[in-house]
């Protein structure tokens, strides 16, 4: 299999963490690329030129991090990323993590191409408010309150989103503002799959 990715994509990091958790990392060739490049090899494989993109051994091209994670869950070893006895809870938490990640990523990209003034637009304000609401929700989420750091897809998605927020938008200072969430994240991020895929 081949995985097209870059080192700063939170979406790609979700998939990398999942590859370690499912013990599949040795079976995948990591193809580092720039998804913004018009002449990239990625564009020849995936018309949307988005990362991560996984090409499986049969040549099928899979995109979208959560969909790739669901596919990887059918392969390899390791605990289930989406346990059958907690499917709805896991997917609900995955959606919350993905939404936080989307809001943070779009803030970063919008600022990069439009400057910080984009934060004052309707969409800019909406993104910032979404991040704040997600942090408030996560601070009292049962998974956090109960200290569940088992690396399901939901836990992985939320933890990666929080790491990305620290990496790209440190002004949110969520670690100090959300002590329960910060302690929970520290436990998850101490795992091998997270330390080996840290943002650089």
C-alpha positions in Angstrom: 0.0 0.0 0.0 1.0 3.6 -0.5 0.0 6.6 1.6 0.3 10.1 0.2 0.8 12.6 3.0 2.8 15.5 4.4 4.2 16.1 7.9 1.8 18.9 9.0 -1.6 17.5 7.9 -3.7 16.6 10.9 -5.8 14.4 8.6 -2.7 12.5 7.5 -1.6 12.1 11.1 -4.9 10.4 12.0 -4.1 7.7 9.4 -0.5 7.4 10.5 -1.6 6.9 14.1 -4.1 4.3 12.9 -1.4 2.5 10.9 0.7 2.1 14.0 -2.2 1.1 16.1 -3.2 -1.6 13.6 0.4 -2.7 13.2 0.3 -2.0 9.5 2.9 0.7 9.2 5.6 -1.7 7.8 3.2 -2.6 5.0 2.8 1.0 3.8 5.1 3.1 1.7 4.9 6.7 2.8 4.9 9.1 -0.2 5.6 12.6 1.1 4.1 15.2 -1.2 2.8 18.7 -1.6 -1.0 18.6 -2.3 -0.9 22.2 -3.5 1.6 21.4 -6.3 -0.1 21.4 -9.7 2.3 18.8 -11.1 2.4 16.5 -8.1 2.3 12.7 -8.4 -0.7 12.8 -6.1 -2.8 14.8 -8.6 -2.3 12.0 -11.2 -3.7 9.5 -8.7 -6.4 11.5 -6.9 -8.2 14.3 -8.9 -9.1 16.2 -5.7 -5.4 16.3 -4.8 -6.1 15.9 -1.1 -4.1 14.2 1.6 -4.1 11.7 3.0 -4.7 9.4 0.0 -4.2 5.7 0.4 -3.7 3.3 -2.6 -4.3 -0.3 -1.5 -2.7 -3.4 -2.9 -5.6 -3.7 -5.4 -5.0 -0.2 -6.7 -8.1 1.3 -5.1 -7.6 4.9 -4.2 -9.1 5.9 -0.8 -9.4 9.5 0.5 -10.7 11.1 3.6 -9.0 10.2 6.8 -11.9 8.7 8.7 -12.9 6.6 5.7 -9.3 5.3 5.4 -9.3 4.6 9.1 -12.4 2.5 8.7 -10.8 0.5 5.9 -7.6 0.0 8.0 -9.7 -1.3 10.8 -10.6 -4.3 8.6 -6.9 -5.1 8.2 -4.0 -5.9 10.4 -3.8 -6.7 14.1 -4.3 -4.6 17.2 -7.5 -3.4 18.9 -10.5 -2.3 16.9 -10.5 1.4 16.0 -14.3 1.3 16.1 -15.4 -1.4 18.6 -18.6 -3.0 17.7 -19.9 -2.7 21.2 -19.4 1.1 21.2 -19.8 2.0 17.5 -22.1 4.9 17.9 -20.2 6.5 20.7 -16.9 6.1 18.9 -18.2 7.6 15.6 -19.9 10.5 17.5 -16.5 11.3 19.2 -14.8 10.9 15.8 -17.2 13.5 14.3 -16.5 15.9 17.1 -12.7 15.5 16.6 -13.1 15.9 12.9 -15.2 19.0 13.2 -12.7 20.6 15.6 -9.9 19.7 13.1 -11.8 21.1 10.2 -12.5 24.4 11.9 -8.8 24.8 13.0 -7.5 23.8 9.6 -9.7 26.2 7.8 -8.6 29.0 10.1 -5.0 28.3 9.3 -5.5 28.1 5.6 -7.8 31.2 5.4 -5.2 33.2 7.4 -2.4 32.0 5.1 -4.1 33.1 2.0 -6.2 36.0 3.2 -4.5 37.4 6.3 -5.9 37.7 9.8 -8.7 39.9 8.5 -10.6 36.8 7.4 -11.3 36.1 11.1 -13.7 39.1 11.0 -15.8 37.7 8.2 -19.0 35.7 8.8 -17.2 32.4 8.1 -14.2 33.4 10.0 -16.2 34.2 13.2 -18.1 31.0 12.7 -15.0 28.9 12.6 -13.5 30.5 15.7 -16.8 30.0 17.6 -16.9 26.4 16.6 -13.5 25.8 18.0 -14.5 27.4 21.3 -17.7 25.3 21.5 -15.8 22.1 20.8 -13.3 22.8 23.5 -16.1 23.5 26.0 -17.9 20.3 25.0 -14.7 18.2 25.2 -13.7 19.5 28.6 -16.8 17.8 30.1 -17.1 14.9 27.6 -17.6 11.5 29.4 -14.6 10.1 27.6 -12.4 12.9 29.1 -14.1 12.9 32.5 -13.8 9.1 32.8 -10.2 9.2 31.7 -10.7 6.9 28.7 -7.5 7.0 26.7 -8.0 3.7 24.8 -7.0 4.6 21.3 -10.3 4.2 19.4 -10.9 6.3 16.2 -12.7 8.9 18.3 -9.9 9.3 20.8 -7.4 9.5 18.0 -9.4 12.1 16.0 -9.9 14.3 19.1 -6.3 14.0 20.3 -4.8 14.8 16.8 -7.2 17.8 16.5 -6.0 19.1 19.9 -2.3 18.6 19.0 -2.9 20.5 15.7 -4.6 23.3 17.6 -1.5 23.6 19.8 0.8 23.3 16.8 -0.9 25.9 14.5 -3.1 28.0 16.8 -1.4 28.3 20.1 -3.3 31.5 20.9 -6.3 29.4 22.0 -4.2 28.3 25.0 -6.6 25.4 25.5 -4.1 23.4 27.6 -4.4 26.0 30.4 -8.1 26.8 29.9 -9.2 23.2 29.8 -7.3 21.3 32.5 -9.3 18.0 32.4 -8.9 17.9 28.6 -5.2 18.8 28.8 -4.5 16.0 31.3 -6.5 13.5 29.1 -4.7 14.6 26.0 -1.3 14.2 27.7 -2.1 10.5 28.4 -3.1 9.8 24.9 -0.2 11.7 23.3 2.3 9.8 25.4 1.6 6.6 23.4 4.1 5.4 20.8 1.7 5.9 17.9 1.5 9.6 18.8 5.1 10.2 19.7 6.2 8.7 16.4 3.9 10.9 14.3 4.4 14.2 16.1 4.0 17.4 14.1 7.3 19.0 13.0 
